[in-house]
Amino acid sequence: MNQFIDTFLNTMSQSPWLFTAITFIFAATIGSFLNVVIHRLPVMMKREWQSECNFYLSEYHPDIVKQVGEERLNKPIDSFPKKYNIVVPTSACPKCGSKIKPWHNLPILGWLMLKGKCANCSASISARYPVVEFITGALIATLAWHFGPTTEFLLASILTFALVALTGIDLDEMLLPDQITLPILWLGLLVNLQGTFTTPQDSLIGAAAGYLSLWSVFWLFKLVTGKEGMGYGDFKLMAVFGAWLGWQMLPLIILLSSAVGAVIGIAMIATKKLHSGKPIPFGPYIAIAGWVAMIWGADIVNWYLSTL
């Protein structure tokens, strides 16, 4: 087995184009699963919140339960099946309920074969599904080309999968779930015990500094304006990049995310896709900036310092 693995890694090292192509196909398949996570995890979380709220009311405020009525209080918040998680039920058309055939679940190709419509009722299938699959494949293929078949590539891919899921959920729900951010935060600290991306000390300082940097901005903005400018999930996501890349990359990530957010926000306002005063998720911009910093951060910093 070890000889096979060594032979495979040696072949991939000598054929970067082949390795990149293989990783694109594999990652696009993972992207199909991430579509499920993006859609279902928020539903699961909302159901959990409802259950916790109902338990609290029944335990401490039975008078409210009596007034509202248990049946109304326990009314489902969505129309999905009672048993609903990442695995169950299997994918189906939301309009007619027909099960999605395995070959129609092929990343990108399945959507193209169906021409963006359900095979049974011809209801439209969102183009976001193949877009997420393609973006996931393209991101991992870029990592494959940059890192090659190395431990760094494997770990950076895990982080990237998490970032894709977080970005999709934040765009839909203005939410960065702890179920994703916290595990990859701890993983980043563990990864750097051996100095994979940065030193253990810089990783630990980066996690704390990443969280506190946006936390400070949040409270300063709230004290000045009385409004909340961002969510706590953004603090945790910045802590993730501090843990993975070290505190030295945080200024670059903050600058890049702010610049990307400003450009996209202005463009959306100009095209009337965003009304002034309406909140927009900041997590995707942090994710984009952090991912760029992971690959080209050192080059960008060195280039900037050379221009001074």
Phi and psi in degrees as a GROMACS rama.xvg file:
@    title "Ramachandran Plot"
@    xaxis  label "Phi"
@    yaxis  label "Psi"
@TYPE xy
-61.2906  -37.8367  ASN-2
-66.2234  -39.1596  GLN-3
-63.4588  -44.4834  PHE-4
-62.9273  -43.7414  ILE-5
-62.463  -39.9681  ASP-6
-65.8492  -42.5167  THR-7
-62.6097  -48.0484  PHE-8
-63.7848  -37.1679  LEU-9
-66.0087  -40.7373  ASN-10
-64.5547  -43.605  THR-11
-65.488  -36.2722  MET-12
-64.9002  -34.3668  SER-13
-86.2056  -11.9076  GLN-14
-129.324  72.7777  SER-15
-58.5712  -34.2768  PRO-16
-65.9365  -40.6041  TRP-17
-64.8621  -44.6932  LEU-18
-62.0279  -41.0699  PHE-19
-64.8428  -41.6105  THR-20
-65.6264  -42.7823  ALA-21
-63.6703  -42.7605  ILE-22
-67.9851  -32.8289  THR-23
-62.1126  -46.7752  PHE-24
-63.6129  -45.884  ILE-25
-63.121  -44.7481  PHE-26
-68.1879  -35.2398  ALA-27
-62.9235  -34.9517  ALA-28
-65.6817  -42.8964  THR-29
-62.7199  -35.5209  ILE-30
-59.17  -34.264  GLY-31
-62.994  -40.496  SER-32
-68.2109  -36.8467  PHE-33
-64.2103  -31.7018  LEU-34
-58.085  -39.4625  ASN-35
-65.9879  -43.9675  VAL-36
-61.4081  -45.4796  VAL-37
-59.4828  -39.0159  ILE-38
-80.9993  -42.0153  HIS-39
-91.3817  -32.3598  ARG-40
-58.8873  -45.2705  LEU-41
-59.767  -37.0868  PRO-42
-63.2981  -44.7886  VAL-43
-61.767  -39.8487  MET-44
-66.7875  -42.4442  MET-45
-63.539  -38.5689  LYS-46
-65.498  -39.4287  ARG-47
-64.5504  -41.4367  GLU-48
-62.6941  -42.8442  TRP-49
-60.7514  -43.3368  GLN-50
-62.4721  -42.7267  SER-51
-65.9837  -41.0823  GLU-52
-64.4315  -42.484  CYS-53
-64.4833  -39.5901  ASN-54
-63.649  -43.4855  PHE-55
-62.3399  -45.1498  TYR-56
-65.105  -44.4103  LEU-57
-67.2252  -28.5864  SER-58
-82.3436  -40.4322  GLU-59
-114.997  -17.6292  TYR-60
-135.21  61.526  HIS-61
-61.4579  -23.8302  PRO-62
-65.404  -37.5871  ASP-63
-67.3969  -41.3426  ILE-64
-61.1454  -42.4151  VAL-65
-65.2874  -38.2714  LYS-66
-69.6447  -43.8942  GLN-67
-79.0317  -39.1023  VAL-68
102.072  129.68  GLY-69
-62.8748  -38.2613  GLU-70
-63.0688  -43.5435  GLU-71
-69.6946  -37.7351  ARG-72
-65.7018  -35.7873  LEU-73
-94.2523  10.7591  ASN-74
-62.3396  131.556  LYS-75
-57.3257  143.905  PRO-76
-88.4131  -2.14204  ILE-77
-149.498  176.287  ASP-78
-103.211  11.2634  SER-79
-78.1992  162.224  PHE-80
-57.0803  156.757  PRO-81
-60.2077  -44.9387  LYS-82
-89.1403  107.183  LYS-83
-144.732  111.134  TYR-84
-145.524  -164.653  ASN-85
-64.1721  -28.9027  ILE-86
-101.762  -39.8958  VAL-87
-115.904  137.628  VAL-88
-79.4274  172.279  PRO-89
-69.9495  159.917  THR-90
-60.5448  137.558  SER-91
-148.786  161.476  ALA-92
-67.9973  126.371  CYS-93
-66.7255  -18.44  PRO-94
-90.19  -51.9049  LYS-95
-103.594  -13.2743  CYS-96
81.9094  3.1127  GLY-97
-69.7972  140.027  SER-98
-68.3274  143.544  LYS-99
-80.6159  123.394  ILE-100
-68.7021  150.334  LYS-101
-54.0053  -42.8234  PRO-102
-72.1139  -18.6385  TRP-103
-80.928  -11.4389  HIS-104
-90.7431  1.46068  ASN-105
-59.7077  132.513  LEU-106
-59.0191  132.526  PRO-107
64.9354  -54.0638  ILE-108
-63.2631  -38.5032  LEU-109
-59.2584  -44.7661  GLY-110
-65.5104  -39.2884  TRP-111
-66.775  -40.1628  LEU-112
-62.5651  -36.8484  MET-113
-82.4811  -7.53552  LEU-114
57.7124  34.6064  LYS-115
71.5139  21.9249  GLY-116
-135.61  152.244  LYS-117
-63.3463  136.704  CYS-118
-68.3924  -21.0628  ALA-119
-96.3842  -47.5173  ASN-120
-116.548  -1.24043  CYS-121
65.819  18.0227  SER-122
-67.7867  145.454  ALA-123
-65.8282  140.365  SER-124
-109.808  125.524  ILE-125
-54.4465  138.049  SER-126
-70.7083  -9.31751  ALA-127
-63.7189  -29.8982  ARG-128
-61.9541  -54.5323  TYR-129
-67.0125  -28.2313  PRO-130
-64.8908  -45.2275  VAL-131
-62.8941  -41.0022  VAL-132
-63.4869  -43.5708  GLU-133
-66.7241  -44.8138  PHE-134
-61.9548  -42.6481  ILE-135
-60.8115  -46.0724  THR-136
-61.797  -42.1223  GLY-137
-66.4236  -40.0533  ALA-138
-64.7208  -45.8372  LEU-139
-69.512  -35.5445  ILE-140
-63.3013  -37.42  ALA-141
-63.6905  -41.6541  THR-142
-63.3171  -40.3175  LEU-143
-61.8003  -42.2464  ALA-144
-68.0981  -36.3532  TRP-145
-76.7766  -47.6208  HIS-146
-95.2778  -25.0904  PHE-147
74.4238  -176.59  GLY-148
-75.3728  76.3501  PRO-149
-127.944  171.107  THR-150
-62.592  -38.6113  THR-151
-58.8292  -39.8283  GLU-152
-63.1046  -45.7582  PHE-153
-61.3053  -46.455  LEU-154
-68.6991  -41.47  LEU-155
-63.5949  -31.6399  ALA-156
-67.4561  -41.4282  SER-157
-60.0124  -45.1438  ILE-158
-61.8914  -41.1557  LEU-159
-64.8495  -42.8322  THR-160
-57.9526  -43.075  PHE-161
-63.6498  -39.8343  ALA-162
-66.801  -37.431  LEU-163
-63.0983  -45.4525  VAL-164
-63.3275  -44.7367  ALA-165
-62.4789  -41.4783  LEU-166
-62.5112  -46.1422  THR-167
-62.5449  -42.8259  GLY-168
-67.5534  -41.1802  ILE-169
-65.8957  -38.4424  ASP-170
-64.1624  -36.115  LEU-171
-81.1794  -42.2477  ASP-172
-120.972  -1.32609  GLU-173
55.1082  48.4159  MET-174
-147.516  135.317  LEU-175
-118.531  97.8127  LEU-176
-63.8039  136.549  PRO-177
-60.982  -26.7051  ASP-178
-60.6558  -19.9667  GLN-179
-108.648  -46.6078  ILE-180
-65.2208  -43.2785  THR-181
-67.0518  -45.5724  LEU-182
-58.6537  -40.978  PRO-183
-75.5637  -22.24  ILE-184
-65.8036  -50.2135  LEU-185
-65.1909  -37.1645  TRP-186
-61.9972  -39.7159  LEU-187
-60.9987  -40.3698  GLY-188
-65.7785  -41.1129  LEU-189
-68.5281  -41.022  LEU-190
-56.8496  -38.3771  VAL-191
-90.3176  6.92997  ASN-192
-61.7308  -30.5661  LEU-193
-99.9017  10.5543  GLN-194
69.1878  37.2942  GLY-195
-63.8409  -50.7286  THR-196
-111.779  -27.2763  PHE-197
-158.129  177.812  THR-198
-76.9209  155.572  THR-199
-56.6844  -38.8627  PRO-200
-65.8856  -47.0939  GLN-201
-64.8729  -32.2461  ASP-202
-66.7649  -45.782  SER-203
-65.6259  -44.7853  LEU-204
-63.767  -39.0303  ILE-205
-62.4106  -40.9156  GLY-206
-61.9973  -46.3376  ALA-207
-67.7684  -45.7234  ALA-208
-66.8592  -36.4373  ALA-209
-61.9094  -45.0929  GLY-210
-66.2439  -48.3176  TYR-211
-69.3691  -27.0109  LEU-212
-62.5753  -50.7095  SER-213
-77.6165  -29.9668  LEU-214
-59.5789  -41.1828  TRP-215
-66.1448  -42.7331  SER-216
-63.1802  -40.5913  VAL-217
-57.8221  -49.8377  PHE-218
-73.7073  -33.3716  TRP-219
-63.8818  -45.3437  LEU-220
-62.7897  -40.6138  PHE-221
-68.4339  -38.3778  LYS-222
-66.4413  -35.6806  LEU-223
-79.061  -43.1858  VAL-224
-106.051  -19.0267  THR-225
79.6411  5.77109  GLY-226
-117.377  158.514  LYS-227
-94.7347  120.022  GLU-228
-85.7425  -19.2246  GLY-229
-159.06  173.025  MET-230
-103.028  167.04  GLY-231
-67.2758  -23.0641  TYR-232
-62.1845  -33.4471  GLY-233
-64.8458  -38.036  ASP-234
-61.4972  -44.284  PHE-235
-67.4711  -36.4377  LYS-236
-67.2459  -37.9364  LEU-237
-66.1635  -35.817  MET-238
-63.5379  -35.2345  ALA-239
-57.9698  -48.9532  VAL-240
-69.1933  -32.3928  PHE-241
-63.5275  -39.718  GLY-242
-69.0072  -36.8535  ALA-243
-80.5608  -40.3191  TRP-244
-111.116  -10.9838  LEU-245
93.4318  160.018  GLY-246
-66.0774  -23.2931  TRP-247
-63.6391  -26.0126  GLN-248
-87.4837  -10.8081  MET-249
-62.2046  -44.8469  LEU-250
-58.3064  -40.8011  PRO-251
-64.0212  -43.2661  LEU-252
-63.7694  -42.5538  ILE-253
-62.9326  -44.2946  ILE-254
-64.8569  -45.8916  LEU-255
-65.2387  -44.4185  LEU-256
-65.2033  -38.5203  SER-257
-65.625  -41.9561  SER-258
-65.2614  -46.3192  ALA-259
-62.9976  -43.5015  VAL-260
-61.941  -41.0226  GLY-261
-65.4634  -44.5231  ALA-262
-63.7715  -48.2551  VAL-263
-66.6893  -40.4296  ILE-264
-61.9933  -44.5909  GLY-265
-64.2228  -41.1053  ILE-266
-63.8161  -39.5987  ALA-267
-68.5103  -37.9003  MET-268
-67.2214  -40.7095  ILE-269
-64.2758  -34.2765  ALA-270
-92.8425  7.95743  THR-271
61.7798  26.7168  LYS-272
-91.3795  -6.78799  LYS-273
-142.101  126.44  LEU-274
-87.4353  143.849  HIS-275
-58.4742  132.482  SER-276
93.8956  -15.2962  GLY-277
-77.3869  130.597  LYS-278
-68.9505  147.568  PRO-279
-126.683  147.062  ILE-280
-69.1474  135.354  PRO-281
-96.2657  -18.0025  PHE-282
-55.297  -44.7392  GLY-283
-59.0238  -34.96  PRO-284
-71.2693  -37.2383  TYR-285
-64.338  -42.2539  ILE-286
-62.7473  -44.1038  ALA-287
-62.8739  -47.8254  ILE-288
-63.771  -42.1278  ALA-289
-65.8702  -38.6993  GLY-290
-66.3601  -41.7494  TRP-291
-62.4981  -42.3418  VAL-292
-64.5485  -32.8026  ALA-293
-62.9198  -35.3495  MET-294
-95.6082  -49.2769  ILE-295
-114.032  8.53346  TRP-296
-57.1995  -47.4392  GLY-297
-62.3945  -40.421  ALA-298
-65.2989  -40.7737  ASP-299
-65.1581  -44.6308  ILE-300
-63.5439  -44.2148  VAL-301
-63.831  -39.4265  ASN-302
-63.5535  -43.3546  TRP-303
-63.8964  -44.7005  TYR-304
-64.4643  -32.0783  LEU-305
-72.095  -18.8287  SER-306
-86.6129  -10.1567  THR-307
